[in-house]
Amino acid sequence: MAFSFISFPLFSSSLFLAALIFTLLRRTRKKHAFQLPPGSTGLPFIGESLRMITAYRSGNPEPFVDDRLCRHGGRLFTTHLFGELTVFSADPEFNQLVLAGEGRTFESSYPSSISTLLGRRSLVLMKGSLHKRMHSLTLTRFASAGVIRSSLLPGIDHLIRLNLRSWGESVRLLDQAKKIAFELTVEQLMSEKPGEWTDYLSRHYNALTDGFFSVPLPSFLCLNAYGRAIKARKKVAAALMELVKSRKERKMREIVCETETRKKDMVDELLEAEQGFTEEEMVDFLLALLVSGHETTPAMMTLVVKFLTDNPSALALVKEEQVGIRERKKGVQEALEWSDYKTMPFTQCVINETLRVGNIISGVFRRTVADVHYKGRLGTDFVLVAGCSLRGLDAETVAQCAETDELRGLVSVSADLCGLVAETDSSALARWWFKTPGWIDQVHTDWYCYPLSLTDRYCYLLSLVEMSFFPPMRIDGSLWRTDAGYKIPKGCKVFASFRAVHLDENYFEDARTFNPWRWLIPHLNSKKETVIKGPSKPEKHVIKLPPSVPHLNKFSSILLLEFQGNMSKDSGKQSAGAPTFTPFGGGQRLCPGYELGRVEVSVFLHYLVTCFSWEVAEKDKLVFFPTTRMLKGYPIHVQRHRSL
């Protein structure tokens, strides 16, 4: 009997250990089969979640990403976050692929804690035609310049001044910014004026958002952040449900009596939708939209003030710009107009730089709905070599060339072939090299059997050169696979990091320094990257080749194709590549409030710098988990100089 009591736990432990090892081996084989980016899954079950959370709470999360990019190479790495294997991207081109592939290769997918707290019918989690319809509706109401100018701006101006008048000598700026932004959002969505009801909602939203990235323990446990968030969500949902039912009844009375005269808000749009929504769907939709009014815009307001406080020269220019606008107004208390907003160029530079450095939206989670092949892209300082003799170029030589500063990356076989390397038409490549139709099928098969990057293609074509002198043989694509070519399986979680791109020295000069002037001088805003323009107009350069490859000096003529920068600073986009400035996301899930948020921050800054001076009351720290915010709320002492 004693033996049975002892052996059963041992047997259970052994069975569990065997199952764990089997799972890990299966994941390893699956990862190898699908050629995921290199990386580490960290501790069993926990993965690297705790490391990431610790880094993002420290105020300096960059080492978490930098160390892994440096260790594994490339701009993608595999990790394990919030219970799932995750591909982490710091590559703007892959991020663009993620944003543009909505509904085809990727779909919105967030940790279960966020999904539960927002509700499955929230705009963040909607999919397909329903998401397109609701996203379009939200854009129409909040991103249209005409709507903001005529309907929203007067209310924004009035409510911001109303709140600023109530300030005492000391305030916690983040709390005040949340109050302003939340009241604005509630009024814009539901036409509800500030009062006890909005204060009630705001209090519970604090607890709700704190649970976004917490451990989703059973809902009856209210001891942790997630349990408190679930409890807060129920109260918020109940309050919104009461509002929806009340508005529904009022709508019916207005239809019967034909007495409707007020402006429509989002609740009216939902009630009048052709394809009707249930009350539960409307509650989820409104609840998620209110998150932006409670988190993102207040964070923007607070960080703008924080960065300006730390940069007196930038603050002086903003103040000069805003005082000039105020002096042109007829009355001291005359409201701002759309034309005033459009004449704040340096203020917009400050907002851009705040978004870039502060990264209110750090990135987005997605899940693949199909296998994704990613072939990589050219990095910095690539050169193209046109050679007369290529017999001595083997894989080892290519590797040596790639390690040098002068020949980092891509080495091509001839000037004529340069244009073809960048093409995906394998038939054209085969016809160029071989006149026999049978070879076309072989090249076509190899070309699409493997996730070939541009560097891979060079190696492949080099092998074809060798094979043109020897009997045909099949090419093993894995021999030429670089860290730029991956196949990500269906169902894999992906995190497209905007922050990692915004703070990358390859895309922004002195990227981790707050410098709003970079947006006034577009061409200084980025590092240059190579763009293959083709061999039509090459520029000759003298290139120092590595001594280990003397045959190149002896037999080859070197042509370095014309370099051209691929980003335009005023828009934050590469002219021949992917966007590198994406503070509001992109694609079908572009943040609907991207313009409205700018307007609100601009109006807030106008009245703050023209009517107040301030100083920091207590040392504070900027953290980025669970949301981007000042840890202590950024307490300041304020002094009013003019009436509002």
Salt bridges, closest charged atoms under 4 A:
GLU48 OE2 - ARG51 NH1 3.51
GLU48 OE2 - ARG68 NH2 2.96
GLU62 OE2 - ARG499 NE 2.62
ASP66 OD2 - ARG512 NH1 2.80
GLU84 OE1 - ARG367 NH1 2.76
GLU84 OE2 - LYS493 NZ 3.03
ASP91 OD1 - ARG377 NE 2.86
GLU102 OE1 - ARG366 NE 3.52
GLU102 OE2 - ARG589 NE 3.02
GLU107 OE2 - LYS127 NZ 3.29
ASP157 OD1 - ARG161 NE 2.95
GLU183 OE2 - LYS179 NZ 2.94
GLU187 OE2 - LYS193 NZ 2.93
GLU254 OE2 - ARG250 NE 3.99
GLU254 OE2 - ARG262 NE 3.60
GLU260 OE2 - LYS251 NZ 2.91
ASP265 OD1 - ARG247 NH2 2.84
ASP268 OD1 - ARG247 NH2 3.07
ASP268 OD1 - LYS251 NZ 3.86
ASP268 OD2 - ARG262 NH1 2.86
GLU269 OE2 - ARG141 NH1 3.23
GLU272 OE2 - LYS251 NZ 2.27
GLU272 OE1 - LYS264 NZ 2.76
GLU279 OE2 - LYS248 NZ 3.76
ASP284 OD2 - ARG121 NE 3.22
ASP284 OD1 - ARG233 NH2 2.75
GLU295 OE2 - LYS178 NZ 3.69
GLU295 OE2 - HIS294 ND1 2.89
ASP310 OD2 - LYS306 NZ 2.56
GLU334 OE2 - LYS329 NZ 3.82
ASP340 OD2 - LYS329 NZ 2.66
GLU353 OE2 - ARG356 NH2 2.80
GLU353 OE2 - ARG518 NE 3.00
ASP371 OD2 - LYS487 NZ 3.95
ASP381 OD2 - ARG408 NH1 3.66
ASP405 OD1 - ARG408 NH2 2.40
ASP446 OD1 - ARG474 NH1 3.30
GLU466 OE1 - ARG391 NH1 2.56
ASP504 OD2 - ARG75 NH2 2.40
GLU529 OE2 - ARG377 NH1 3.48
GLU539 OE1 - HIS541 NE2 3.52
GLU562 OE1 - LYS533 NZ 3.70
GLU618 OE2 - LYS632 NZ 3.20
